[in-house]
């Protein structure tokens, strides 16, 4: 049986560290809000809903536009001829 050297142990430790690091990176990539993320997204500021001061009309009232009145067309008026004034 061959005796393990220091380089063999360092290789095994490097492979294990690489697998652990790959697992950590994939878990952070899949869930950015996880506890192992060293740089989590900042929490967003909650928005405040302020209701409008007055009620708004949803639709116009039915008498909004007045109905037009039909009037007969006026007849032309005759213009008086100019007269000579003294």
Backbone torsions as a table, in degrees:
resi	resn	phi	psi	omega
1	UNK	NA	140.5	-176.8
2	UNK	-88.4	140.4	179.3
3	UNK	-79.8	136.9	178.9
4	UNK	-74.4	132.7	177.8
5	UNK	-94.0	174.7	179.3
6	UNK	-63.8	-36.4	-178.7
7	UNK	-68.1	-34.5	176.8
8	UNK	-65.9	-41.3	178.3
9	UNK	-66.7	-40.6	178.0
10	UNK	-65.4	-34.9	177.5
11	UNK	-66.3	-43.5	178.7
12	UNK	-65.1	-42.1	178.5
13	UNK	-64.8	-37.9	178.3
14	UNK	-66.3	-41.3	177.7
15	UNK	-64.3	-41.8	177.9
16	UNK	-64.6	-43.1	179.2
17	UNK	-63.8	-37.1	178.3
18	UNK	-65.5	-42.2	178.5
19	UNK	-65.5	-41.8	178.1
20	UNK	-64.3	-43.1	-179.8
21	UNK	-65.2	-39.4	177.4
22	UNK	-64.5	-39.8	177.4
23	UNK	-63.6	-42.9	-180.0
24	UNK	-64.4	-44.0	-179.0
25	UNK	-64.7	-42.8	179.0
26	UNK	-66.7	-36.7	178.9
27	UNK	-70.2	-36.4	176.5
28	UNK	-69.6	-38.0	179.4
29	UNK	-65.5	-39.1	-178.7
30	UNK	-78.5	-28.5	180.0
31	UNK	-139.6	91.5	-177.9
32	UNK	-65.6	-17.6	-179.1
33	UNK	-91.8	12.4	-178.2
34	UNK	-71.3	162.7	-176.6
35	UNK	-72.7	-20.7	-177.8
36	UNK	-86.7	-1.0	179.2
37	UNK	-76.8	119.6	-180.0
38	UNK	-75.3	-19.7	179.7
39	UNK	-126.7	74.1	-178.4
40	UNK	-70.7	160.3	177.7
41	UNK	-65.5	144.1	177.5
42	UNK	-68.1	148.0	179.0
43	UNK	-72.2	137.9	-177.8
44	UNK	-79.0	150.4	179.0
45	UNK	-77.8	128.5	-178.7
46	UNK	-68.6	141.6	179.2
47	UNK	-85.7	143.4	-179.3
48	UNK	-103.6	125.7	178.4
49	UNK	-91.2	117.8	176.8
50	UNK	-108.8	118.8	-179.0
51	UNK	-68.8	152.3	179.7
52	UNK	-66.2	152.1	-175.9
53	UNK	-68.6	-28.0	179.4
54	UNK	-127.3	159.7	177.6
55	UNK	-73.9	141.0	-179.7
56	UNK	-101.7	143.2	177.8
57	UNK	-73.0	131.9	178.3
58	UNK	-80.3	-39.3	177.5
59	UNK	-138.0	161.1	-179.9
60	UNK	-74.9	148.2	177.7
61	UNK	-66.0	156.6	-175.4
62	UNK	-66.2	-22.5	-179.0
63	UNK	-100.8	28.5	-177.1
64	UNK	-66.7	-45.8	-180.0
65	UNK	-101.2	121.8	-179.9
66	UNK	-70.1	150.2	177.9
67	UNK	-79.5	139.2	-178.4
68	UNK	-73.1	145.4	176.9
69	UNK	-94.5	136.0	178.3
70	UNK	-92.2	116.3	179.1
71	UNK	-113.8	147.7	177.5
72	UNK	-68.2	151.1	179.6
73	UNK	-72.0	134.9	-179.0
74	UNK	-74.4	144.7	179.6
75	UNK	-80.0	148.6	177.9
76	UNK	-66.8	144.2	178.9
77	UNK	-96.2	151.0	179.1
78	UNK	-86.4	141.4	-179.8
79	UNK	-97.1	135.9	179.5
80	UNK	-73.8	145.5	177.4
81	UNK	-73.7	148.0	179.1
82	UNK	-68.4	143.8	178.5
83	UNK	-115.3	157.8	178.8
84	UNK	-83.0	126.9	179.1
85	UNK	-105.9	134.9	-179.8
86	UNK	-73.6	NA	NA
